[in-house]
């Protein structure tokens, strides 16, 4: 897998270790939400979703995901949201070597991320199922920067920004 590191920074500022969210996590999510221009974020999220409603947009998103990830054989693809299920499905149709079969290495995919809550929930599910390595990929970030991987219970987090 060849995902470049995300250099957009953390909106939380304090790294989190372990697989459980600390008591301060909810507070940091609320503080991070204050940094995001909500009307603009909602408009951008809607535009990102609308792009996936077209064949060309969905194909573009799936190809961008596959190009960013490189060789994903041996990784289980997992959608963090219902919108991401469409991108994962399209990626599986393009790359027949990709898999949703259970694996100890999980690639969690989401369309948009701001606080990282959906990625964290998906990561937690993957870890409960036995995953030892969980990497997150978001197609877009809806704020001034991406959440930190550790805040999403991920080993790594990459934003493609298609």
C-alpha positions in Angstrom: 0.0 0.0 0.0 1.4 3.4 -0.9 -0.7 6.0 0.8 1.2 9.3 1.4 1.1 10.8 4.9 -1.6 13.3 5.5 0.0 16.7 6.2 -3.0 18.7 7.0 -2.5 18.4 10.8 -4.7 17.6 13.8 -7.7 19.5 14.9 -7.5 18.0 18.3 -3.8 18.7 19.2 -3.5 15.9 21.8 -2.5 12.4 20.6 -4.7 9.5 21.8 -3.2 6.1 22.5 -5.0 2.7 22.9 -8.3 1.6 21.4 -10.6 3.4 23.8 -11.6 7.1 23.5 -10.5 9.1 26.4 -13.0 11.0 28.5 -11.8 14.3 26.9 -12.5 13.0 23.3 -16.1 14.4 23.2 -14.9 17.7 24.5 -12.2 17.9 21.7 -14.8 16.9 19.1 -17.0 19.8 20.2 -14.0 22.2 20.2 -13.0 21.0 16.7 -16.6 21.5 15.4 -16.2 25.2 16.5 -13.3 25.5 14.0 -15.4 24.3 11.1 -17.6 26.7 9.1 -20.7 24.5 9.3 -22.8 26.0 6.4 -19.8 25.7 4.1 -19.0 22.2 5.4 -22.6 21.0 4.8 -22.6 22.5 1.3 -19.3 20.8 0.5 -20.5 17.5 1.9 -23.6 17.8 -0.2 -21.6 18.5 -3.3 -19.3 15.6 -2.6 -22.3 13.3 -2.2 -23.9 14.7 -5.4 -20.8 13.9 -7.3 -21.1 10.2 -6.3 -24.6 10.2 -7.7 -23.2 10.3 -11.2 -21.5 7.3 -12.9 -18.4 9.4 -13.8 -18.2 10.8 -10.2 -18.4 7.4 -8.6 -15.9 5.9 -11.0 -13.5 8.9 -10.4 -13.8 8.5 -6.6 -13.2 4.7 -6.8 -10.2 5.1 -9.1 -8.8 7.9 -6.8 -9.1 5.6 -3.8 -7.4 2.7 -5.6 -4.6 5.0 -7.0 -3.9 6.4 -3.5 -3.8 3.0 -1.9 -1.9 1.1 -4.6 -1.7 -2.7 -3.9 -4.5 -3.5 -1.4 -4.3 -7.3 -1.7 -4.5 -8.7 1.8 -6.5 -5.7 3.1 -10.1 -5.9 4.0 -12.1 -2.9 2.6 -14.6 -1.5 5.1 -17.0 1.4 4.5 -17.4 3.8 7.4 -20.7 5.2 6.1 -23.5 4.2 3.7 -22.1 6.7 1.1 -18.7 5.1 1.4 -20.3 1.7 0.6 -20.9 2.9 -2.9 -17.2 3.9 -3.4 -16.0 0.6 -1.9 -18.4 -1.4 -4.2 -17.2 0.6 -7.2 -13.5 0.0 -6.2 -14.2 -3.8 -5.9 -15.7 -3.8 -9.4 -12.6 -2.0 -10.8 -10.0 -4.0 -8.9 -11.0 -7.6 -8.6 -8.1 -8.3 -6.3 -9.5 -6.0 -3.6 -11.5 -7.8 -0.9 -14.1 -7.3 1.8 -13.2 -10.7 3.2 -12.2 -10.6 6.9 -8.5 -9.8 7.4 -6.3 -8.7 10.2 -5.5 -5.6 8.1 -8.4 -3.3 7.5 -8.7 -0.2 5.2 -11.6 1.9 6.5 -13.0 4.2 3.8 -15.2 7.3 4.1 -16.3 10.0 1.7 -16.1 13.0 4.0 -14.5 13.5 7.4 -14.5 16.4 9.8 -14.3 15.1 13.4 -13.5 11.5 12.4 -16.4 10.0 14.4 -17.6 7.6 11.6 -14.0 6.5 11.0 -13.5 5.9 14.8 -16.7 3.8 15.0 -15.7 1.7 12.0 -12.2 1.3 13.4 -13.6 0.2 16.7 -15.8 -2.4 15.0 -12.8 -3.7 13.0 -10.6 -3.9 16.2 -13.4 -5.8 18.1 -13.5 -8.2 15.2 -9.7 -8.9 15.6 -8.0 -6.4 13.2 -4.5 -5.6 14.3 -3.9 -2.8 11.7 -6.5 -0.3 10.7 -5.8 2.4 8.2 -8.4 5.1 7.3 -8.9 6.8 4.0 -11.2 9.8 3.5 -11.9 11.2 0.1 -12.5 14.7 1.5 -12.0 16.6 4.7 -14.7 19.2 5.6 -12.7 21.5 7.8 -9.5 23.3 7.9 -7.6 20.1 8.6 -8.1 16.4 9.0 -8.5 14.7 12.4 -5.4 12.9 13.8 -5.3 9.2 13.1 -5.0 8.3 16.8 -8.2 10.4 17.6 -10.0 8.1 15.1 -8.5 4.9 16.7 -6.6 4.4 13.4 -3.0 3.5 12.9 -2.9 5.9 9.9 -5.3 8.3 8.3 -5.0 9.6 4.7 -7.1 12.2 2.9 -7.2 11.8 -0.8 -9.1 15.1 -1.6 -10.3 13.9 -5.0 
